[in-house]
């Protein structure tokens, strides 16, 4: 969800720039920083952004300045006011001989003598929106390129997770049988007076607590769903991936709590490391 883009151009006698900056955020949060004269465009600009971005804290900054030629082009002289000032200056000089004659620079500095033509507000508005659309196109293109790299990162981690799960599924029956044999022998040595039926009952309970088939199955299901979401490029998937990372971590934790051998513990730790690496990267997915 991170990204940056800018676009600039001249519209209505002003040089305008539109800048977009985005950082990770759970939801879409758009903030605008722009001249008050453009505040009436905020609603339309928000719609343009929201149509193309669904997650992230995004700042849209609009700046403008009058171009060098536009600063003087379109200026008009209020000749009626100049005539009034000249006449007033002439009348006062007749009464006060020490008064100086007004020069051209004096007249031009007087408020209201130079009048600028009204700005084309519609041209400015359309210019800002056009620049925003251009910036949004660059913004999403750059994010798409980053997304391709992120996709490869996530798929590689999924392959590693799947390898761990598959290896544990192959190894677990052997680990479980070893653990049962050892526990059975210790139980017989310590409690010789307990009959075989009681031992069998205890082992049924033990097997239920040690069975991780369900956790391994759910891990495979979640892996397949994450792979599908990452590979298909259909709409906004960031929130669903957030949820799946939580579910993967839950199963890895349960697997660790049921560990009956060092291999199981190592597998649980390895899974949690990979899931955490994915979870950090998923924050960048819209």
SEGU-896760 format. One line per 10 residues: their letters; for each residue x negated, y, z of C-alpha. Coordinates in Angstrom, 1 decimal. Each point is the difference from the previous one (the first is absolute). Last residue first. Layout:
% residues N
a> X Y Z  ...
END
This chain:
% residues 286
xxxxxxxxxx> 4.2 -3.7 -0.9  -3.2 -1.9 0.9  -2.8 1.7 1.8  1.2 -1.3 3.5  -0.3 -3.4 -1.6  -3.8 0.4 0.1  -0.1 0.0 3.8  2.4 -2.9 0.2  -2.2 -2.0 -2.4  -3.1 0.3 2.1
xxxxxxxxxx> 2.1 -0.8 3.0  1.3 -3.1 -1.7  -3.5 -1.1 -0.9  -1.2 0.3 3.6  3.2 -1.7 1.4  -0.5 -2.9 -2.4  -3.6 -0.5 1.1  0.9 0.1 3.6  2.8 -2.6 -0.5  -2.4 -2.3 -2.0
xxxxxxxxxx> -2.7 0.3 2.7  2.5 -1.0 2.6  1.2 -3.0 -2.0  -3.5 -1.2 -0.7  -0.8 0.3 3.7  2.7 -2.5 0.8  3.5 -0.2 1.4  1.1 3.5 -1.1  3.6 0.6 0.8  -0.5 3.7 1.1
xxxxxxxxxx> -2.2 0.5 -3.1  2.7 -1.2 -2.3  2.5 2.3 1.7  -2.3 2.9 -0.5  -0.4 -0.8 -3.7  3.7 -0.3 -0.4  0.6 3.4 1.5  -2.8 1.5 -2.1  1.7 -1.2 -3.2  3.3 1.4 1.2
xxxxxxxxxx> -1.5 3.4 0.7  -1.7 0.1 -3.3  3.3 -1.0 -1.6  1.7 3.0 1.5  -2.6 2.4 -1.3  0.2 -1.6 -3.4  3.8 0.6 0.0  -0.7 3.7 0.9  -2.6 0.4 -2.8  2.1 -1.6 -2.7
xxxxxxxxxx> 1.3 3.0 -2.0  1.0 -1.0 -3.5  -0.9 -3.1 -1.9  -3.7 -0.5 -0.6  0.3 -3.8 -0.2  -3.4 -1.1 1.4  0.0 1.5 3.5  3.6 -0.9 0.7  -0.5 -3.6 -1.2  -3.3 -0.5 1.9
xxxxxxxxxx> 1.6 1.3 3.2  2.9 -2.5 -0.5  -2.3 -2.9 -0.6  -2.1 0.8 3.0  3.2 0.3 2.1  1.2 -3.4 -1.0  -3.4 -1.6 0.6  -0.2 1.5 3.4  3.5 -1.2 0.7  -1.0 -3.6 -0.8
xxxxxxxxxx> -3.1 0.3 2.2  2.0 1.2 2.9  2.6 -2.8 -0.4  -2.6 -2.7 -0.3  -1.7 1.3 3.2  0.9 -2.9 2.3  -1.9 0.3 3.3  3.0 0.9 2.2  2.3 -2.7 -1.5  -2.8 -2.5 0.1
xxxxxxxxxx> -0.5 0.6 3.7  3.7 -0.5 0.8  0.0 -3.3 -1.9  -3.3 -0.8 1.7  1.6 0.3 3.4  2.9 -2.2 -1.0  -2.4 -2.6 -1.3  -2.0 0.0 3.2  3.3 -0.5 2.0  0.9 -2.9 -2.2
xxxxxxxxxx> -3.5 -1.5 0.4  0.3 -0.2 3.8  -1.7 2.3 2.5  -2.1 -2.0 2.5  -3.3 0.6 -1.9  0.2 3.8 0.5  -3.5 1.3 -0.3  -1.5 -2.5 -2.4  3.2 -0.3 -2.0  0.3 3.8 -0.3
xxxxxxxxxx> -3.7 0.4 -1.0  0.5 -2.7 -2.7  3.1 1.6 -1.3  -1.5 3.5 -0.1  -3.0 -1.3 -2.0  2.1 -2.0 -2.5  2.4 2.9 -0.4  -2.7 2.5 -0.7  -1.6 -2.2 -2.6  3.3 -0.6 -1.6
xxxxxxxxxx> 0.7 3.8 -0.1  -3.3 0.8 -1.5  0.5 -2.7 -2.7  3.5 1.3 -0.8  -1.4 3.6 0.0  -2.7 -0.4 -2.6  2.0 0.2 -3.3  2.4 2.6 1.3  -3.0 2.0 1.4  -1.7 0.0 -3.4
xxxxxxxxxx> 3.2 1.2 -1.7  0.5 2.8 2.5  -3.6 1.2 -0.3  0.1 -0.1 -3.8  3.3 1.8 0.0  -1.5 2.8 2.1  -3.0 0.3 -2.3  2.2 0.1 -3.1  2.2 2.7 1.7  -3.1 2.0 0.8
xxxxxxxxxx> -0.9 -0.1 -3.7  3.5 1.0 -1.0  -0.1 3.0 2.3  -3.3 1.3 -1.3  1.1 -0.5 -3.6  3.2 1.9 0.5  -1.9 2.8 1.7  -2.2 0.5 -3.0  3.1 0.1 -2.3  1.6 2.4 2.5
xxxxxxxxxx> -2.9 2.4 -0.2  0.6 0.3 -3.7  3.8 0.4 0.6  -0.8 2.7 2.6  -2.0 2.0 -2.6  2.8 -0.3 -2.5  2.6 1.0 2.6  -1.8 3.2 0.8  -0.7 0.8 -3.6  3.7 -0.3 -0.8
xxxxxxxxxx> 1.0 1.9 3.1  -2.4 2.9 -0.9  1.6 0.3 -3.4  3.5 0.0 1.5  -1.1 2.6 2.6  -1.5 2.1 -2.8  3.3 0.0 -1.9  1.9 0.8 3.1  -2.2 3.0 0.7  0.2 1.2 -3.6
xxxxxxxxxx> 3.8 -0.3 0.0  0.2 2.1 3.1  -2.4 2.6 -1.4  1.9 0.2 -3.3  3.3 0.3 1.9  -1.4 2.8 2.1  -1.1 2.1 -3.0  -1.6 2.8 1.9  1.6 3.4 0.0  -2.1 2.6 -1.8
xxxxxxxxxx> -2.4 1.8 2.3  0.6 3.7 0.9  -2.8 2.5 0.4  1.3 3.3 1.3  1.9 -1.6 2.9  -2.5 0.7 2.7  -2.5 2.7 -0.9  -3.3 -1.4 -1.1  0.7 0.7 -3.7  0.6 3.7 0.8
xxxxxxxxxx> -3.2 0.4 1.8  -2.0 -1.8 -2.7  1.6 2.4 -2.6  -1.1 3.0 1.9  2.1 2.2 2.3  -1.2 3.6 0.1  -1.5 1.1 3.2  1.7 2.1 2.6  -1.8 3.2 1.0  2.4 2.4 -1.7
xxxxxxxxxx> 2.9 -1.1 2.1  3.4 1.3 -1.3  -0.8 -0.3 -3.6  -1.9 -3.3 0.7  3.2 -1.3 1.7  2.1 0.6 -3.2  -2.6 -1.7 -2.2  -0.3 -3.0 2.3  3.8 -0.4 0.1  0.2 0.2 -3.8
xxxxxxxxxx> -2.8 -2.6 -0.4  1.7 -2.3 2.5  3.4 0.4 -1.7  -1.5 -0.7 -3.4  -1.9 -3.1 1.3  3.3 -1.2 1.5  1.8 0.3 -3.3  -2.9 -1.6 -1.7  0.1 -3.2 2.0  -2.9 -1.6 -1.7
xxxxxxxxxx> 0.2 -3.6 -1.1  -2.2 -3.0 0.9  0.6 -3.0 -2.2  -3.7 -0.9 -0.3  -2.2 1.2 2.9  0.0 -2.9 2.3  0.9 -2.3 -2.8  -3.5 0.4 -1.5  -1.8 -1.1 3.1  2.4 -2.8 0.8
xxxxxxxxxx> 2.3 0.4 3.0  -0.5 -2.8 2.5  1.8 -3.2 0.9  -0.2 -2.8 2.5  2.2 -3.1 0.4  -0.9 -2.7 2.6  1.9 -3.3 0.1  -0.9 -2.1 3.1  1.0 -3.6 0.0  0.2 -2.3 3.0
xxxxxxxxxx> 0.5 -3.4 -1.6  2.7 -2.3 -1.3  2.6 0.2 -2.9  -1.7 2.0 -2.7  1.4 0.5 -3.5  3.6 1.1 0.4  -0.9 1.6 3.4  -2.5 2.3 -1.7  2.4 1.4 -2.6  2.8 0.3 2.6
xxxxxxxxxx> -2.2 1.9 2.4  -0.9 2.4 -2.8  3.7 0.7 -0.7  0.7 0.7 3.6  -3.1 2.1 0.5  0.7 2.3 -2.9  1.7 2.7 2.0  -3.2 0.2 2.1  -1.8 1.5 -3.0  -0.1 3.6 1.0
xxxxxxxxxx> -1.0 -1.1 3.5  -3.4 -1.0 -1.4  -0.9 -3.7 0.3  -0.8 -2.7 2.6  2.4 -2.9 -0.3  0.2 -3.1 2.2  1.3 -3.4 -1.1  0.3 -2.9 2.4  0.9 -3.4 -1.6  -0.1 -2.8 2.5
xxxxxxxxxx> -2.7 -2.1 1.8  -2.7 2.5 -0.8  -3.3 -0.2 -1.8  -1.5 3.2 -1.4  1.0 2.1 -2.9  -1.3 3.2 -1.6  1.6 1.8 -3.0  -1.1 3.3 -1.4  1.9 2.4 -2.3  -1.8 3.0 -1.4
xxxxxxxxxx> 1.5 3.1 -1.6  -1.8 2.9 -1.9  2.6 2.7 -0.3  1.3 2.1 -2.9  3.2 -2.1 -0.4  -1.9 -3.3 -0.2  -3.7 -0.7 -0.1  -1.1 -3.6 0.8  -1.1 -2.4 2.7  0.2 -3.6 1.0
xxxxxx> -1.1 -1.9 3.1  -0.2 -3.6 1.2  -0.9 -2.0 3.1  1.0 -3.4 1.4  0.6 -2.1 3.0  3.0 -2.3 -0.1
END
